[in-house]
Amino acid sequence: MARVIWRYTLTKHEEKLWQQEELRGWRKAMEGFVEDEAREQGCTKYAIYRRDATLIVKDAVTPLPDTVEAGA
């Protein structure tokens, strides 16, 4: 199986938000969004870059837990 990495480059606005320390929750949400996109595309890893191509985050895509409906 090939190791495919989903690469995401922040927009100018996203990069400004990423730099604000008080927006840690936004960063985690953005990272979750990129991971979801990677998962949907069948990638095994994801990476987030600044606009100048500096790597910010690189991690493995984690499988989603199986959801079981109650009473089914």
C-alpha positions as a printed NumPy array, in Angstrom:
array([[  0.   ,   0.   ,   0.   ],
       [  1.367,   3.385,  -1.002],
       [  1.81 ,   6.068,   1.586],
       [ -0.176,   9.   ,   0.322],
       [  0.029,  12.314,   2.169],
       [ -2.778,  14.874,   1.932],
       [ -1.115,  18.295,   1.724],
       [ -3.011,  21.425,   2.765],
       [ -1.658,  24.971,   2.505],
       [ -3.272,  27.601,   4.714],
       [ -4.787,  30.646,   3.075],
       [ -3.54 ,  34.101,   4.09 ],
       [ -6.492,  34.53 ,   6.474],
       [ -6.12 ,  31.026,   7.955],
       [ -2.431,  31.649,   8.553],
       [ -3.226,  34.813,  10.551],
       [ -5.724,  32.869,  12.658],
       [ -3.238,  30.01 ,  13.167],
       [ -0.679,  32.445,  14.616],
       [ -3.04 ,  33.68 ,  17.355],
       [ -2.291,  31.768,  20.555],
       [ -5.816,  32.224,  21.943],
       [ -7.291,  30.332,  18.952],
       [ -5.95 ,  26.893,  19.911],
       [ -9.451,  25.437,  19.516],
       [ -9.649,  26.795,  15.984],
       [ -6.288,  25.185,  15.181],
       [ -7.501,  21.791,  16.425],
       [-10.698,  22.16 ,  14.384],
       [ -8.692,  23.074,  11.278],
       [ -6.417,  20.092,  11.815],
       [ -9.508,  17.872,  12.174],
       [-10.91 ,  19.264,   8.93 ],
       [ -7.688,  18.487,   7.064],
       [ -7.55 ,  14.998,   8.592],
       [-11.15 ,  14.345,   7.5  ],
       [-10.318,  15.442,   3.963],
       [ -7.292,  13.139,   3.944],
       [ -9.39 ,  10.234,   5.208],
       [-12.046,  10.812,   2.522],
       [ -9.36 ,  10.801,  -0.171],
       [ -7.866,   7.535,   1.13 ],
       [ -4.613,   9.094,   2.382],
       [ -2.649,   7.622,   5.268],
       [ -1.105,  10.904,   6.482],
       [ -1.776,  14.626,   6.294],
       [  0.354,  17.75 ,   6.434],
       [ -0.502,  21.425,   6.916],
       [  1.814,  24.066,   5.47 ],
       [  2.176,  27.822,   5.72 ],
       [  1.995,  29.795,   2.489],
       [  5.818,  29.903,   2.367],
       [  5.85 ,  26.051,   2.304],
       [  6.942,  25.739,   5.968],
       [  5.548,  22.564,   7.538],
       [  3.286,  23.257,  10.528],
       [  1.685,  19.885,  11.298],
       [  2.21 ,  16.364,   9.985],
       [  0.383,  13.372,  11.41 ],
       [ -1.173,  10.026,  10.545],
       [ -4.839,   9.723,   9.662],
       [ -6.591,   7.838,  12.446],
       [ -9.455,   5.488,  11.621],
       [-12.893,   6.51 ,  12.786],
       [-14.432,   4.334,  15.507],
       [-17.288,   2.115,  14.365],
       [-20.606,   3.667,  15.274],
       [-23.293,   1.327,  16.54 ],
       [-26.83 ,   2.619,  16.883],
       [-28.566,   1.801,  20.138],
       [-31.403,  -0.689,  19.758],
       [-30.269,  -1.919,  16.359]])
